[in-house]
Amino acid sequence: MVASMAADHSTTHFDLFGLPQSFDVDLGLLDEHYRECQRTVHPDRFVNATDQERRLSMQRATNINEGYQTLKDPLKRGRYLLELGGRTHNDEHHTLRDTAFLMEQMELREALGEVRGADDAFAALGVIMDRIANDIVQLLADLQQQFSQGDTASLEQAADSLSKMQFFRKLQAEAMELELELEDELA
């Protein structure tokens, strides 16, 4: 069952939603527990409450929303798991030493820049978007394995995988933006 109304900052987001601490989260169960938690702190339940109880309810609602957003998103969840393991992870300060990956990123960015000049821009963009999606799926599988092993080396690999995931997410957003621009140009 989910955590009680009292604001306990020592519990993890996983504890809050009654889920095991794992990269592999049952999103259906997370959604269900989120709705349960939200019902317990809904403002309608505190209409006749004291100011302190209403403040506690608002604080709890904020914690619930933050926990839900963190666990729902694989990138945020991975960073959070590293944090729980005593590691801070900042993509901007985390240096990737994987030169093959960095070269792949440069190639993908270059290919994305050349989409407009392609005979069939949508087909060229589709190939890039499929490649990005496949790479993200592979990274998710890697992260699952790395976090399940949990040793120091695996957590370092997870940090690298999270940085790679951030690269792919940014590239995916750029590709989707380009797709919208191409669609607008056709209209």
Backbone as ProteinMPNN parsed JSONL, in Angstrom:
{"seq_chain_A": "MVASMAADHSTTHFDLFGLPQSFDVDLGLLDEHYRECQRTVHPDRFVNATDQERRLSMQRATNINEGYQTLKDPLKRGRYLLELGGRTHNDEHHTLRDTAFLMEQMELREALGEVRGADDAFAALGVIMDRIANDIVQLLADLQQQFSQGDTASLEQAADSLSKMQFFRKLQAEAMELELELEDELA", "coords_chain_A": {"N_chain_A": [[0.837, -1.188, 0.0], [0.314, 2.348, -0.385], [2.214, 5.139, 0.945], [1.457, 6.865, 4.055], [-0.387, 9.897, 5.011], [1.315, 11.642, 6.409], [4.09, 13.76, 6.066], [6.986, 12.434, 5.111], [10.178, 12.761, 4.615], [12.202, 10.984, 4.505], [11.542, 8.736, 3.179], [11.68, 6.988, 0.066], [10.852, 7.736, -3.377], [9.987, 5.384, -4.445], [9.149, 3.97, -2.172], [7.036, 5.622, -1.448], [5.107, 5.063, -3.366], [4.769, 2.394, -2.974], [6.386, 0.587, -4.382], [8.915, -1.668, -5.617], [12.396, -0.847, -5.317], [13.735, -0.276, -8.192], [14.932, -0.188, -11.589], [13.18, -1.126, -13.405], [9.994, -0.403, -13.627], [6.614, -0.974, -12.947], [4.48, 0.608, -14.821], [1.71, 0.807, -14.948], [0.895, 0.047, -12.377], [2.209, 2.063, -10.973], [0.749, 4.308, -11.903], [-1.76, 3.682, -10.823], [-1.247, 3.684, -8.026], [-0.421, 6.3, -7.775], [-2.795, 7.716, -8.291], [-4.264, 6.852, -6.052], [-2.74, 7.986, -3.975], [-3.024, 10.705, -4.611], [-5.735, 11.048, -4.131], [-5.794, 10.919, -1.341], [-4.72, 13.316, -0.531], [-6.212, 15.252, -1.682], [-7.55, 18.535, -2.118], [-10.303, 18.861, -1.459], [-10.706, 17.153, 0.645], [-9.712, 18.516, 2.748], [-11.061, 20.812, 3.389], [-12.276, 21.676, 5.788], [-10.119, 21.602, 7.448], [-7.275, 22.406, 9.556], [-4.997, 25.213, 9.121], [-2.381, 24.273, 9.161], [-2.739, 21.541, 8.56], [-3.729, 21.787, 5.963], [-1.513, 22.947, 4.694], [0.315, 20.872, 5.019], [-0.954, 18.973, 3.466], [-0.746, 20.149, 0.93], [2.03, 20.157, 0.663], [2.509, 17.443, 0.693], [1.117, 16.695, -1.619], [2.729, 17.921, -3.515], [5.103, 16.443, -3.157], [4.171, 13.939, -3.957], [3.52, 14.4, -6.661], [6.068, 15.1, -7.656], [7.484, 12.717, -7.141], [6.043, 10.938, -8.76], [6.472, 11.998, -11.364], [9.213, 11.619, -11.519], [9.546, 8.794, -11.309], [8.067, 7.905, -13.462], [9.4, 8.631, -15.79], [12.002, 7.223, -17.604], [14.644, 8.296, -17.802], [14.802, 10.231, -15.745], [14.209, 8.509, -13.641], [16.408, 6.771, -13.676], [18.498, 8.552, -13.063], [17.675, 9.211, -10.503], [17.866, 6.736, -9.199], [20.637, 6.429, -9.259], [21.293, 8.55, -7.6], [20.118, 7.658, -5.21], [21.854, 5.624, -4.748], [24.005, 6.979, -3.86], [25.378, 8.452, -5.716], [25.888, 11.345, -7.608], [24.509, 12.611, -10.568], [25.093, 14.418, -13.384], [24.369, 15.359, -16.511], [25.723, 17.319, -17.971], [28.178, 17.534, -16.746], [29.138, 15.013, -16.805], [31.403, 13.086, -18.383], [31.587, 11.479, -21.413], [33.417, 8.761, -22.539], [33.227, 7.192, -24.668], [34.15, 6.955, -27.711], [33.163, 5.907, -30.108], [30.411, 6.129, -29.787], [30.185, 8.933, -29.612], [31.025, 9.629, -32.175], [28.973, 8.459, -33.635], [26.852, 10.065, -32.802], [27.618, 12.508, -33.935], [27.45, 11.819, -36.638], [24.702, 11.252, -36.841], [23.613, 13.768, -36.249], [24.647, 15.22, -38.383], [23.393, 13.869, -40.503], [20.773, 14.537, -39.895], [20.875, 17.251, -40.365], [21.067, 17.212, -43.094], [18.641, 16.409, -44.067], [16.671, 18.12, -45.213], [17.66, 18.555, -47.783], [17.334, 16.147, -49.02], [15.955, 13.842, -51.488], [13.535, 12.678, -50.734], [12.475, 13.987, -48.081], [10.927, 13.297, -45.843], [11.123, 10.503, -45.759], [13.878, 10.193, -45.361], [14.125, 11.444, -42.889], [12.5, 9.739, -41.422], [14.022, 7.381, -41.361], [16.152, 8.192, -39.749], [14.772, 8.826, -37.381], [13.752, 6.308, -36.713], [16.11, 4.942, -36.21], [17.06, 6.344, -33.969], [14.993, 5.763, -32.154], [15.301, 2.97, -31.937], [17.858, 2.88, -30.795], [17.321, 4.061, -28.329], [15.591, 2.169, -27.199], [17.399, 0.059, -26.928], [19.193, 1.202, -25.092], [17.508, 1.427, -22.878], [17.155, -1.269, -22.236], [19.81, -1.877, -21.623], [20.159, -0.22, -19.368], [18.328, -1.379, -17.589], [19.568, -3.839, -17.106], [22.056, -2.963, -16.074], [21.333, -1.56, -13.732], [20.113, -3.636, -12.345], [22.249, -5.281, -11.745], [23.834, -3.654, -10.095], [26.437, -3.295, -8.993], [29.5, -1.391, -8.482], [30.879, -0.919, -10.931], [28.845, -1.446, -12.773], [27.03, 0.551, -12.111], [28.474, 2.775, -12.872], [28.535, 2.325, -15.586], [25.817, 2.601, -16.014], [25.516, 5.319, -15.514], [26.895, 6.321, -17.735], [25.19, 5.305, -19.731], [22.864, 6.741, -19.158], [23.693, 9.332, -19.812], [24.051, 8.973, -22.54], [21.404, 8.406, -23.209], [20.282, 10.908, -22.728], [21.49, 12.401, -24.785], [20.302, 11.121, -27.02], [17.617, 11.699, -26.519], [17.566, 14.498, -26.833], [18.292, 14.674, -29.52], [16.173, 13.289, -30.638], [14.075, 15.046, -30.034], [14.851, 17.228, -31.612], [14.605, 16.06, -34.136], [11.852, 15.568, -34.211], [10.934, 18.178, -34.13], [11.935, 19.115, -36.563], [10.422, 17.52, -38.25], [7.857, 18.601, -37.836], [8.319, 21.171, -38.873], [8.786, 20.523, -41.571], [6.286, 19.488, -42.239], [4.739, 21.801, -41.897], [5.779, 23.351, -43.971], [4.736, 22.039, -46.152], [2.078, 22.608, -45.972]], "CA_chain_A": [[0.0, 0.0, 0.0], [1.07, 3.591, -0.48], [2.572, 5.787, 2.205], [0.403, 7.628, 4.721], [-0.469, 11.329, 4.784], [2.401, 12.382, 7.049], [5.212, 14.056, 5.178], [8.193, 11.768, 5.564], [11.158, 12.99, 3.571], [13.202, 9.927, 4.521], [11.121, 7.661, 2.286], [12.004, 7.193, -1.343], [9.691, 7.779, -4.264], [9.535, 3.998, -4.584], [8.38, 3.682, -0.96], [5.82, 6.426, -1.5], [4.127, 4.386, -4.215], [4.732, 0.97, -2.665], [7.026, -0.142, -5.468], [10.305, -2.059, -5.328], [13.407, 0.062, -5.843], [14.241, -0.938, -9.379], [14.769, 0.59, -12.813], [12.004, -1.697, -14.063], [8.809, 0.017, -12.877], [5.31, -1.287, -13.529], [3.86, 1.925, -14.978], [0.285, 0.694, -14.617], [0.815, 0.066, -10.918], [2.6, 3.412, -10.577], [-0.416, 5.173, -12.142], [-2.799, 3.32, -9.851], [-0.835, 4.164, -6.702], [-0.415, 7.761, -7.859], [-4.195, 8.167, -8.108], [-4.612, 6.621, -4.637], [-2.063, 9.011, -3.168], [-3.643, 11.994, -4.899], [-7.038, 11.104, -3.426], [-5.597, 11.138, 0.101], [-4.327, 14.704, -0.261], [-7.041, 16.162, -2.486], [-8.004, 19.699, -1.338], [-11.677, 18.677, -0.959], [-10.647, 16.429, 1.924], [-9.138, 19.387, 3.774], [-11.828, 22.059, 3.421], [-12.484, 22.068, 7.182], [-8.9, 21.294, 8.196], [-6.496, 23.551, 10.044], [-4.02, 25.726, 8.16], [-1.234, 23.363, 9.155], [-3.127, 20.324, 7.828], [-3.814, 22.142, 4.541], [-0.134, 23.101, 4.216], [0.88, 19.525, 4.938], [-1.593, 18.342, 2.312], [-0.135, 20.719, -0.275], [3.406, 19.665, 0.617], [2.41, 16.026, 0.333], [0.721, 16.645, -3.034], [3.933, 18.27, -4.271], [5.988, 15.275, -3.09], [3.561, 12.877, -4.772], [3.699, 14.761, -8.071], [7.495, 15.005, -7.966], [7.823, 11.297, -7.178], [5.413, 10.335, -9.928], [7.191, 12.448, -12.557], [10.546, 11.003, -11.492], [9.491, 7.354, -11.58], [7.42, 7.669, -14.758], [10.344, 8.884, -16.867], [13.192, 6.378, -17.419], [15.852, 9.089, -17.605], [14.738, 10.769, -14.378], [14.257, 7.366, -12.728], [17.793, 6.32, -13.632], [19.269, 9.536, -12.288], [17.242, 9.088, -9.112], [18.467, 5.51, -8.664], [22.047, 6.726, -9.0], [21.303, 9.409, -6.411], [19.86, 6.794, -4.056], [23.077, 4.844, -4.558], [25.064, 7.853, -3.382], [26.088, 9.066, -6.837], [25.186, 12.426, -8.279], [24.7, 12.51, -12.016], [24.753, 15.616, -14.128], [24.776, 15.088, -17.889], [26.653, 18.331, -18.47], [29.492, 17.321, -16.151], [29.517, 13.613, -16.983], [32.148, 12.975, -19.637], [31.536, 10.182, -22.081], [34.681, 8.402, -23.158], [32.883, 6.275, -25.749], [34.351, 7.708, -28.948], [32.279, 5.372, -31.146], [29.108, 6.756, -29.561], [30.289, 10.344, -29.97], [31.067, 9.685, -33.647], [27.612, 8.152, -34.089], [26.06, 11.269, -32.567], [27.996, 13.491, -34.96], [26.887, 11.35, -37.903], [23.249, 11.437, -36.808], [23.35, 15.218, -36.341], [24.94, 15.596, -39.764], [22.305, 13.327, -41.323], [19.585, 15.347, -39.607], [21.077, 18.52, -41.054], [20.957, 17.004, -44.544], [17.295, 15.92, -44.395], [15.965, 19.057, -46.101], [18.182, 18.421, -49.143], [17.082, 14.792, -49.542], [14.875, 13.719, -52.474], [12.321, 12.454, -49.927], [12.883, 14.438, -46.747], [10.21, 12.55, -44.802], [11.697, 9.151, -45.695], [15.199, 10.33, -44.742], [13.891, 11.734, -41.478], [11.95, 8.517, -40.825], [15.142, 6.463, -41.12], [16.878, 8.722, -38.588], [13.921, 8.688, -36.19], [13.713, 4.877, -36.371], [17.413, 4.599, -35.627], [17.083, 6.921, -32.627], [14.058, 4.985, -31.332], [15.933, 1.672, -31.668], [18.955, 3.096, -29.854], [16.722, 4.313, -27.018], [15.125, 0.873, -26.704], [18.59, -0.692, -26.502], [19.69, 1.828, -23.869], [16.607, 1.046, -21.78], [17.511, -2.646, -21.87], [21.11, -1.798, -20.955], [19.95, 0.365, -18.04], [17.68, -2.393, -16.752], [20.597, -4.802, -16.709], [23.073, -2.296, -15.26], [20.791, -1.284, -12.398], [19.83, -4.886, -11.639], [23.522, -5.78, -11.222], [24.033, -2.786, -8.947], [27.805, -3.118, -8.49], [30.091, -0.091, -8.802], [31.157, -0.829, -12.37], [27.561, -1.382, -13.477], [26.445, 1.875, -11.883], [29.225, 3.712, -13.721], [28.013, 2.098, -16.935], [24.472, 3.184, -16.034], [25.701, 6.77, -15.653], [27.203, 6.538, -19.156], [23.973, 5.043, -20.505], [21.948, 7.875, -18.94], [24.19, 10.444, -20.627], [23.711, 8.634, -23.927], [19.959, 8.569, -23.333], [20.025, 12.348, -22.832], [21.857, 12.77, -26.151], [19.282, 10.633, -27.939], [16.381, 12.451, -26.283], [17.708, 15.812, -27.471], [18.276, 14.452, -30.957], [14.805, 12.91, -30.967], [13.28, 16.281, -29.999], [15.22, 17.995, -32.801], [14.023, 15.374, -35.296], [10.407, 15.808, -34.194], [10.76, 19.587, -34.488], [12.167, 19.179, -37.997], [9.256, 16.903, -38.883], [6.79, 19.609, -37.8], [8.681, 22.222, -39.826], [8.563, 19.985, -42.915], [4.832, 19.425, -42.423], [4.265, 23.181, -42.08], [6.188, 23.806, -45.301], [3.832, 21.423, -47.128], [0.705, 23.145, -45.808]], "C_chain_A": [[0.876, 1.244, 0.0], [1.266, 4.228, 0.88], [1.434, 6.641, 2.745], [0.538, 9.116, 4.447], [0.727, 12.089, 5.342], [3.553, 12.571, 6.07], [6.47, 13.449, 5.771], [9.218, 11.879, 4.448], [12.234, 11.914, 3.547], [12.79, 8.765, 3.612], [11.495, 8.007, 0.858], [10.708, 7.308, -2.138], [9.121, 6.368, -4.448], [8.677, 3.61, -3.383], [7.024, 4.385, -0.997], [4.725, 5.709, -2.282], [4.084, 2.877, -3.993], [5.325, 0.104, -3.754], [8.441, -0.554, -5.069], [11.269, -1.066, -5.967], [14.124, -0.632, -6.984], [14.088, -0.008, -10.574], [13.511, 0.138, -13.55], [10.774, -1.4, -13.22], [7.556, -0.379, -13.654], [4.536, 0.028, -13.609], [2.368, 1.911, -14.687], [0.069, 0.759, -13.115], [1.205, 1.443, -10.38], [1.42, 4.369, -10.752], [-1.51, 4.935, -11.11], [-2.467, 3.879, -8.463], [-0.772, 5.694, -6.657], [-1.828, 8.308, -7.619], [-4.648, 7.971, -6.66], [-4.011, 7.702, -3.749], [-2.707, 10.375, -3.374], [-4.987, 12.138, -4.186], [-6.852, 11.419, -1.944], [-5.252, 12.578, 0.43], [-5.156, 15.714, -1.051], [-7.577, 17.3, -1.619], [-9.428, 19.567, -0.779], [-11.702, 17.967, 0.389], [-10.2, 17.324, 3.074], [-9.835, 20.745, 3.866], [-11.98, 22.563, 4.854], [-11.263, 21.81, 8.062], [-8.216, 22.579, 8.667], [-5.536, 24.007, 8.945], [-2.824, 24.784, 8.039], [-1.553, 22.09, 8.372], [-3.227, 20.611, 6.326], [-2.418, 22.313, 3.941], [0.531, 21.735, 4.049], [0.325, 18.786, 3.727], [-0.965, 18.843, 1.013], [1.305, 20.22, -0.449], [3.421, 18.205, 0.157], [2.047, 15.863, -1.144], [1.92, 16.959, -3.928], [4.899, 17.089, -4.305], [5.477, 14.14, -3.969], [3.771, 13.163, -6.253], [5.155, 14.639, -8.502], [7.921, 13.539, -8.084], [7.273, 10.607, -8.408], [6.162, 10.713, -11.201], [8.573, 11.807, -12.645], [10.478, 9.536, -11.897], [8.903, 7.036, -12.946], [8.419, 7.764, -15.909], [11.627, 8.072, -16.653], [14.478, 7.163, -17.153], [15.902, 9.657, -16.182], [14.85, 9.641, -13.346], [15.688, 6.859, -12.574], [18.672, 7.264, -12.828], [18.948, 9.415, -10.804], [17.841, 7.84, -8.464], [19.963, 5.711, -8.381], [22.178, 7.57, -7.732], [21.064, 8.588, -5.144], [21.071, 5.934, -3.724], [24.266, 5.699, -4.128], [25.874, 8.527, -4.48], [25.257, 10.224, -7.382], [25.49, 12.319, -9.76], [24.199, 13.779, -12.669], [25.284, 15.402, -15.536], [25.824, 16.07, -18.395], [28.068, 18.123, -17.929], [29.983, 15.876, -16.282], [30.168, 13.477, -18.36], [32.034, 11.557, -20.178], [32.868, 9.936, -22.772], [34.471, 7.454, -24.338], [32.972, 7.029, -27.083], [33.459, 7.202, -30.082], [30.89, 5.995, -31.009], [29.138, 8.222, -29.988], [30.343, 10.525, -31.488], [29.681, 9.421, -34.221], [26.717, 9.375, -33.924], [26.354, 12.336, -33.618], [27.398, 13.102, -36.309], [25.378, 11.564, -37.951], [22.879, 12.916, -36.927], [23.593, 15.718, -37.762], [23.83, 15.11, -40.693], [21.025, 14.133, -41.119], [19.677, 16.693, -40.321], [20.909, 18.413, -42.559], [19.562, 16.583, -44.993], [16.592, 16.821, -45.408], [16.424, 18.916, -47.556], [17.925, 17.058, -49.766], [15.938, 14.811, -50.547], [13.541, 13.524, -51.771], [12.687, 12.739, -48.475], [12.205, 13.624, -45.647], [10.765, 11.137, -44.647], [13.061, 9.203, -45.01], [15.064, 10.582, -43.242], [13.362, 10.491, -40.756], [13.039, 7.512, -40.488], [15.907, 6.9, -39.865], [16.067, 8.522, -37.316], [13.815, 7.228, -35.75], [15.014, 4.451, -35.694], [17.515, 5.117, -34.191], [16.201, 6.102, -31.693], [14.663, 3.631, -30.97], [17.078, 1.811, -30.666], [18.426, 3.351, -28.446], [16.224, 3.011, -26.403], [16.302, 0.045, -26.192], [19.16, -0.118, -25.207], [18.812, 1.483, -22.671], [16.905, -0.37, -21.307], [18.854, -2.665, -21.132], [20.955, -1.278, -19.53], [19.31, -0.636, -17.092], [18.709, -3.374, -16.219], [21.615, -4.162, -15.765], [22.567, -2.025, -13.842], [20.484, -2.572, -11.638], [21.119, -5.497, -11.084], [23.954, -4.97, -10.012], [25.441, -2.626, -8.41], [28.361, -1.785, -8.998], [30.327, 0.081, -10.299], [29.864, -0.7, -13.169], [26.894, -0.027, -13.3], [27.182, 2.945, -12.688], [28.772, 3.572, -15.172], [26.609, 2.703, -17.068], [24.563, 4.703, -16.192], [26.026, 7.118, -17.107], [25.949, 6.352, -20.013], [22.964, 6.175, -20.355], [22.399, 9.092, -19.742], [23.884, 10.203, -22.101], [22.216, 8.825, -24.171], [19.607, 10.054, -23.495], [20.377, 12.85, -24.228], [20.752, 12.367, -27.123], [17.956, 11.37, -27.756], [16.426, 13.821, -26.955], [17.623, 15.679, -28.986], [16.869, 14.088, -31.429], [13.904, 14.154, -30.997], [13.579, 17.143, -31.224], [14.605, 17.377, -34.057], [12.511, 15.616, -35.357], [10.095, 17.261, -34.566], [10.932, 19.775, -35.994], [10.971, 18.597, -38.756], [8.087, 17.896, -38.927], [7.057, 20.734, -38.789], [8.42, 21.76, -41.259], [7.072, 19.904, -43.228], [4.25, 20.814, -42.66], [4.601, 23.72, -43.466], [5.302, 23.224, -46.387], [2.442, 22.048, -47.117], [0.511, 24.424, -46.567]], "O_chain_A": [[2.054, 1.181, 0.352], [0.573, 3.899, 1.844], [0.561, 7.082, 1.998], [1.452, 9.549, 3.745], [1.111, 13.11, 4.771], [3.931, 11.651, 5.345], [6.959, 13.896, 6.809], [9.132, 11.166, 3.448], [13.093, 11.922, 2.666], [13.612, 7.9, 3.31], [11.611, 9.177, 0.495], [9.621, 7.016, -1.639], [7.91, 6.194, -4.59], [7.617, 3.003, -3.538], [6.001, 3.811, -0.624], [3.555, 5.747, -1.901], [3.429, 2.159, -4.749], [4.828, -0.99, -4.025], [9.09, 0.129, -4.277], [10.988, -0.513, -7.03], [15.005, -1.465, -6.772], [13.216, 0.861, -10.58], [12.861, 0.93, -14.233], [10.534, -2.065, -12.212], [7.456, -0.147, -14.859], [4.005, 0.508, -12.608], [1.822, 2.912, -14.224], [-0.835, 1.446, -12.639], [0.592, 1.933, -9.432], [1.122, 5.154, -9.852], [-2.107, 5.878, -10.593], [-3.322, 4.477, -7.81], [-1.039, 6.302, -5.621], [-2.02, 9.244, -6.843], [-5.339, 8.825, -6.104], [-4.687, 8.26, -2.884], [-2.913, 11.117, -2.414], [-5.33, 13.215, -3.699], [-7.677, 12.118, -1.355], [-5.469, 13.021, 1.558], [-4.829, 16.901, -1.08], [-8.016, 17.056, -0.495], [-9.718, 20.119, 0.283], [-12.623, 18.164, 1.182], [-10.298, 16.939, 4.239], [-9.259, 21.711, 4.365], [-11.826, 23.758, 5.105], [-11.37, 21.803, 9.288], [-8.545, 23.681, 8.227], [-5.294, 23.291, 7.973], [-2.324, 24.536, 6.942], [-0.719, 21.615, 7.601], [-2.851, 19.771, 5.51], [-2.165, 21.88, 2.817], [1.219, 21.482, 3.06], [1.05, 18.062, 3.045], [-0.687, 18.058, 0.106], [1.738, 19.905, -1.557], [4.247, 17.803, -0.663], [2.596, 15.005, -1.836], [2.102, 16.335, -4.974], [5.451, 16.767, -5.357], [6.255, 13.465, -4.642], [4.156, 12.274, -7.013], [5.444, 14.134, -9.587], [8.633, 13.168, -9.017], [7.952, 9.788, -9.028], [6.455, 9.85, -12.028], [9.043, 11.49, -13.738], [11.261, 9.083, -12.732], [9.214, 5.995, -13.525], [8.288, 7.045, -16.9], [12.276, 8.22, -15.618], [15.31, 6.731, -16.356], [16.927, 9.568, -15.506], [15.501, 9.795, -12.313], [16.125, 6.553, -11.465], [19.489, 6.83, -12.015], [19.835, 9.506, -9.955], [18.273, 7.883, -7.312], [20.483, 5.216, -7.381], [23.056, 7.336, -6.902], [21.726, 8.798, -4.127], [21.288, 5.563, -2.57], [25.393, 5.212, -4.043], [26.928, 9.105, -4.216], [24.052, 10.084, -7.59], [26.606, 11.976, -10.152], [23.037, 14.161, -12.526], [26.491, 15.278, -15.742], [26.712, 15.695, -19.161], [29.044, 18.495, -18.58], [31.114, 15.563, -15.91], [29.53, 13.734, -19.381], [32.341, 10.579, -19.496], [33.378, 10.791, -23.496], [35.435, 6.974, -24.934], [32.007, 7.653, -27.525], [33.041, 7.99, -30.931], [30.267, 6.349, -32.01], [28.216, 8.696, -30.651], [29.767, 11.474, -32.022], [29.261, 10.076, -35.175], [25.917, 9.686, -34.806], [25.441, 12.986, -34.126], [26.898, 13.958, -37.039], [24.836, 12.0, -38.967], [21.933, 13.266, -37.633], [22.835, 16.539, -38.278], [23.379, 15.85, -41.567], [20.283, 14.38, -42.069], [18.677, 17.209, -40.821], [20.638, 19.41, -43.228], [19.328, 16.417, -46.191], [15.983, 16.329, -46.358], [15.631, 19.142, -48.47], [18.267, 16.839, -50.928], [15.06, 15.671, -50.484], [12.535, 14.123, -52.153], [13.144, 11.861, -47.743], [12.83, 13.298, -44.638], [10.867, 10.629, -43.531], [13.368, 8.354, -44.173], [15.793, 10.008, -42.433], [13.737, 10.226, -39.614], [12.985, 6.862, -39.443], [16.262, 6.073, -39.025], [16.604, 8.099, -36.292], [13.791, 6.94, -34.554], [15.005, 3.692, -34.724], [17.997, 4.412, -33.305], [16.604, 5.781, -30.575], [14.554, 3.189, -29.826], [17.248, 0.962, -29.791], [19.027, 2.899, -27.471], [16.416, 2.776, -25.21], [16.208, -0.595, -25.145], [19.564, -0.871, -24.321], [19.319, 1.272, -21.57], [16.908, -0.637, -20.105], [19.016, -3.379, -20.142], [21.544, -1.822, -18.596], [19.7, -0.733, -15.928], [18.72, -3.699, -15.032], [21.991, -4.766, -14.761], [23.29, -2.236, -12.869], [20.584, -2.599, -10.411], [21.082, -6.167, -10.052], [24.394, -5.536, -9.011], [25.637, -1.883, -7.448], [27.751, -1.135, -9.847], [30.002, 1.126, -10.863], [29.797, 0.066, -14.13], [26.266, 0.487, -14.226], [26.571, 3.915, -13.134], [28.64, 4.561, -15.893], [26.261, 3.25, -18.115], [23.773, 5.301, -16.924], [25.499, 8.09, -17.649], [25.682, 7.149, -20.913], [22.284, 6.532, -21.317], [21.564, 9.809, -20.294], [23.502, 11.125, -22.821], [21.811, 9.342, -25.212], [18.743, 10.411, -24.296], [19.632, 13.648, -24.798], [20.319, 13.17, -27.949], [17.253, 11.635, -28.731], [15.451, 14.253, -27.57], [16.961, 16.475, -29.652], [16.43, 14.528, -32.492], [13.066, 14.292, -31.888], [12.666, 17.724, -31.81], [14.139, 18.097, -34.94], [11.959, 15.843, -36.434], [9.101, 17.533, -35.24], [10.168, 20.505, -36.625], [10.564, 19.133, -39.787], [7.408, 18.011, -39.948], [6.142, 21.201, -39.467], [7.892, 22.521, -42.07], [6.646, 20.212, -44.341], [3.379, 20.993, -43.512], [3.813, 24.452, -44.065], [5.128, 23.842, -47.437], [1.724, 22.022, -48.116], [-0.576, 25.001, -46.536]]}, "name": "protein", "num_of_chains": 1, "seq": "MVASMAADHSTTHFDLFGLPQSFDVDLGLLDEHYRECQRTVHPDRFVNATDQERRLSMQRATNINEGYQTLKDPLKRGRYLLELGGRTHNDEHHTLRDTAFLMEQMELREALGEVRGADDAFAALGVIMDRIANDIVQLLADLQQQFSQGDTASLEQAADSLSKMQFFRKLQAEAMELELELEDELA"}
